[in-house]
């Protein structure tokens, strides 16, 4: 059984903690979050104390992006395995520093992009890889939000609402940028227009990304009558496939109903710790996502 420590008990930290508890390969040893006062998880007094606990073999980092590099360096320095929330960092320089830290330490490390293991995303990759969609692939991402941050994110609005490390491009578009990298290979920004509101975060984004085997258009805005709408369509010469509601897939070969990937992520984390092949996002992949996202934000 792997002892795991959690840094950050916000929405994502608590959500993944439930899946960790449900997996018999893991036990939650302790957590650290200076803002949390009520939890059944034993609390450490600092990140250093948590990471230094000999029962902690792996650390899950679920804190805002600007804190990741320092925590990653601490975990890597202790030789512990690491699962970090996305985005890996709020700048390409910081992301690459994280990559270098885990590479030098030689620790098992991954980033929590759920599309790495979500059934709909895995099936979509199969459709692309087998040629079921045909040739001349293109992708179109449509995102709409009633407000930003979304209602369920208001507890983290202090950082999600600001341009330094928040905004929907980092928080949401990054998921689909990762998926596109997995589907189509390395990518670059071809064109982009970003509009911003009074807080400095984006209110609208139109972008075109060119990947090794496809182009991807992004149409995203805080301008909707639903709390959130997302649709990712991949078209080819033979057919098209559509992901929506995050985890729903529609294709002529059969549909996949929405299902969260948290349990899959933790199951793959166990494989990573065992030194076995796994689908989790690597730090290198996550750094590529950061580079694309921050280039969009600089537009």
C-alpha atoms as one frame of an Amber mdcrd trajectory, in Angstrom:
protein
   0.000   0.000   0.000   1.313   3.441  -0.974   1.167   6.238   1.556   0.168
   9.517  -0.066   0.252  13.076   1.211  -1.957  15.851  -0.183  -0.912  19.492
  -0.438  -4.072  21.580  -0.885  -7.581  20.554   0.169  -9.644  22.772  -2.104
 -12.166  21.402  -4.584  -9.692  19.255  -6.518  -7.769  18.100  -3.466 -10.927
  16.867  -1.755 -12.328  15.372  -4.954  -9.245  13.304  -5.686  -8.929  12.369
  -2.013 -12.234  10.496  -2.376 -10.827   8.427  -5.252  -7.587   7.821  -3.365
  -9.541   6.471  -0.378 -11.524   4.188  -2.689  -8.389   2.597  -4.166  -6.930
  -0.208  -2.000  -3.430   0.507  -3.312  -3.321   3.805  -1.382  -3.750   5.255
   2.059  -3.850   8.983   2.812  -1.175   9.627   5.429  -1.584  13.371   5.885
  -2.440  16.662   4.199  -1.321  20.261   4.405  -3.489  23.316   3.771  -3.236
  26.362   6.031  -6.800  27.387   5.161  -8.469  24.100   6.136  -9.707  23.611
   9.677 -12.200  20.750   9.342 -11.156  17.449   7.799 -10.810  13.831   8.854
  -7.363  13.690   7.253  -4.441  14.141   9.685  -2.894  17.552   9.040   0.795
  18.361   8.780   2.112  21.727   9.917   3.933  22.548   6.686   4.790  21.247
   3.237   8.230  20.278   4.511   6.740  18.291   7.381   4.352  16.497   5.041
   7.032  15.667   2.480   9.457  14.589   5.202   7.011  12.088   6.702   8.635
   8.663   6.099   5.191   7.095   5.551   4.516   9.427   2.598   5.758   7.814
  -0.589   3.862  10.021  -3.045   2.688  13.653  -2.852  -0.367  15.012  -4.654
  -0.096  18.776  -5.228  -3.499  20.480  -5.542  -2.572  24.125  -5.020  -2.702
  27.174  -7.335  -0.227  27.172 -10.266   2.159  29.810  -8.909   2.968  27.572
  -5.926   3.785  24.456  -7.961   7.438  25.027  -8.748   8.523  25.479  -5.122
   6.530  22.436  -3.966   7.762  20.316  -6.873  11.360  21.191  -5.967  10.700
  20.202  -2.334   9.100  16.879  -3.268  11.782  16.076  -5.843  14.523  16.949
  -3.362  13.056  14.411  -0.932  12.954  11.730  -3.622   9.193  11.220  -3.314
   6.850  10.401  -6.209   4.647  13.222  -7.412   1.227  13.883  -8.916   0.687
  17.578  -9.672  -2.469  19.409 -10.637  -2.714  21.155 -13.966  -1.664  23.600
 -15.216   1.853  22.586 -14.257   2.843  26.245 -13.930   1.816  29.760 -14.936
   4.857  30.333 -17.155   6.926  28.197 -19.539  10.067  28.970 -17.522   8.521
  27.669 -14.315   7.103  24.615 -16.096  10.523  23.713 -17.493  12.057  24.194
 -14.040   9.563  21.617 -12.740  10.496  19.226 -15.564  14.191  19.639 -14.765
  13.626  19.089 -11.028  11.845  15.749 -11.450  14.280  14.619 -14.158  17.321
  15.302 -11.957  15.699  13.530  -9.014  14.633  10.577 -11.148  11.280  10.332
  -9.370   8.014   8.972 -10.775   5.998  12.073 -11.680   2.799  12.915 -13.557
   0.303  15.738 -14.015  -3.425  15.335 -13.397  -4.970  15.801 -16.841  -8.115
  13.600 -16.663  -8.327  13.290 -20.449  -5.306  10.996 -20.183  -7.558   8.199
 -18.889 -11.184   9.286 -19.443 -12.970   6.576 -21.499 -14.289   9.112 -24.026
 -10.819  10.595 -24.623  -9.144   7.183 -24.816 -11.712   6.064 -27.392 -11.268
   9.280 -29.374  -7.512   8.617 -29.530  -8.242   5.099 -30.836 -10.450   6.559
 -33.569  -7.678   8.945 -34.600  -4.839   6.415 -34.354  -6.636   3.679 -36.304
  -7.695   6.026 -39.095 -11.376   5.479 -38.374 -12.030   9.209 -38.865 -10.079
   9.272 -42.103  -7.535  11.810 -43.263  -7.295  15.638 -43.313  -8.174  15.902
 -39.644  -9.354  19.126 -38.046 -10.644  19.922 -34.566 -12.949  22.640 -33.254
 -13.330  23.549 -29.581 -16.303  25.611 -28.418 -16.484  26.840 -24.816 -19.048
  29.075 -23.142 -19.347  30.155 -19.517 -22.104  32.099 -17.794 -19.505  33.629
 -15.482 -15.841  33.270 -14.609 -14.899  31.880 -12.185 -17.788  29.446 -12.375
 -20.193  29.358  -9.431 -18.643  26.232  -7.910 -15.201  27.850  -8.071 -16.014
  30.913  -5.975 -13.997  29.608  -3.041 -10.895  29.939  -5.232 -11.903  33.210
  -6.889  -9.012  35.075  -5.249  -6.635  33.499  -7.778  -8.915  32.105 -10.499
 -10.325  35.562 -11.284  -6.950  37.235 -11.806  -4.625  37.224 -14.832  -1.487
  36.148 -12.976  -2.493  32.485 -12.661  -6.231  32.292 -13.353  -8.627  32.629
 -16.270 -10.474  30.041 -18.323  -7.673  29.597 -20.867  -5.334  28.172 -18.236
  -8.040  26.329 -16.352 -10.159  24.865 -19.158  -8.533  25.330 -22.567  -5.419
  23.620 -21.172  -7.365  20.351 -20.846  -8.190  20.351 -24.537  -4.698  21.500
 -25.531  -3.372  18.426 -23.734  -5.916  16.221 -25.509  -4.949  17.711 -28.879
  -1.263  17.022 -28.187  -2.132  13.413 -27.384  -4.246  13.094 -30.531  -2.237
  15.045 -33.079   1.365  15.436 -31.907   3.395  18.623 -31.249   1.628  21.919
 -31.836   2.174  25.651 -32.247  -0.005  28.747 -32.197  -0.837  30.039 -35.679
  -3.185  32.930 -34.880  -4.978  34.299 -31.843  -7.180  37.116 -30.572  -7.875
  37.507 -26.856 -10.303  39.988 -25.265 -10.075  40.804 -21.559 -12.420  42.165
 -18.925 -11.974  44.595 -16.045 -10.168  42.030 -13.895  -7.601  41.459 -16.638
  -8.621  37.878 -17.340  -9.890  36.826 -20.732 -13.549  37.127 -21.694 -13.178
  35.830 -25.253 -10.593  33.843 -27.168 -10.322  32.896 -30.817  -7.248  30.899
 -31.772  -5.921  28.487 -34.370  -3.311  25.907 -33.406  -1.392  23.767 -35.889
  -0.459  20.283 -34.737   1.608  17.651 -36.531  -1.448  15.934 -38.015  -4.337
  18.403 -37.609  -5.372  22.000 -37.044  -7.499  23.091 -34.087  -9.755  26.135
 -33.813 -10.737  27.547 -30.421 -13.906  29.606 -29.920 -14.289  30.422 -26.215
 -16.093  33.152 -24.306 -17.686  34.192 -21.040 -20.984  34.755 -22.788 -23.493
  31.987 -22.287 -26.870  31.111 -20.817 -25.555  27.880 -19.253 -23.110  27.549
 -16.365 -20.790  25.851 -18.834 -20.914  24.507 -22.375 -18.061  22.580 -23.970
 -17.868  20.774 -27.300 -14.778  19.308 -28.966 -15.292  17.961 -32.478 -12.708
  16.114 -34.562 -13.537  15.791 -38.259 -11.898  13.625 -40.872 -12.573  12.522
 -44.441 -14.598   9.516 -43.245 -16.471  10.631 -40.132 -16.436  12.907 -37.122
 -16.456  12.394 -33.362 -17.751  14.829 -30.751 -16.804  15.103 -27.079 -19.185
  17.161 -24.957 -20.087  17.639 -21.291 -16.389  16.895 -20.714 -16.744  13.122
 -20.850 -19.438  12.256 -23.407 -18.392  10.909 -26.811 -20.630  10.618 -29.880
 -19.477   8.627 -32.916 -21.145   6.383 -35.454 -19.321   3.361 -34.002 -21.010
   3.884 -30.632 -21.423   6.537 -27.966 -19.814   6.788 -24.531 -21.819   8.250
 -21.657 -20.157  10.855 -19.423 -18.000   9.377 -16.659 -15.437  11.211 -14.536
 -11.871   9.964 -14.748 -10.708  10.477 -11.142 -10.717   6.771 -10.265  -8.901
   5.964 -13.517  -6.242   8.566 -12.717  -5.558   7.004  -9.332  -5.450   3.495
 -10.806  -2.867   4.702 -13.330  -0.940   6.411 -10.531  -0.539   2.998  -8.902
   0.918   1.704 -12.175   3.336   4.637 -12.276   4.543   3.892  -8.754   4.996
   0.238  -9.689   7.200   1.283 -12.592   4.722  -0.052 -15.126   3.462   1.597
 -18.352   0.623   4.049 -17.703  -1.471   6.681 -19.466  -0.883   9.604 -17.097
   0.302  12.925 -18.500   4.047  13.377 -18.169   5.715  16.552 -16.920   7.129
  17.025 -20.417   3.633  16.907 -21.957   2.333  19.309 -19.314   5.173  21.745
 -20.043   4.244  21.680 -23.740   0.678  22.594 -22.747   1.935  25.490 -20.624
   3.970  26.809 -23.536   0.919  26.767 -25.841  -1.410  28.278 -23.248   0.929
  31.079 -22.222   1.582  31.940 -25.880  -2.173  32.315 -26.334  -2.351  34.535
 -23.260   0.475  36.746 -24.530  -1.537  37.508 -27.698
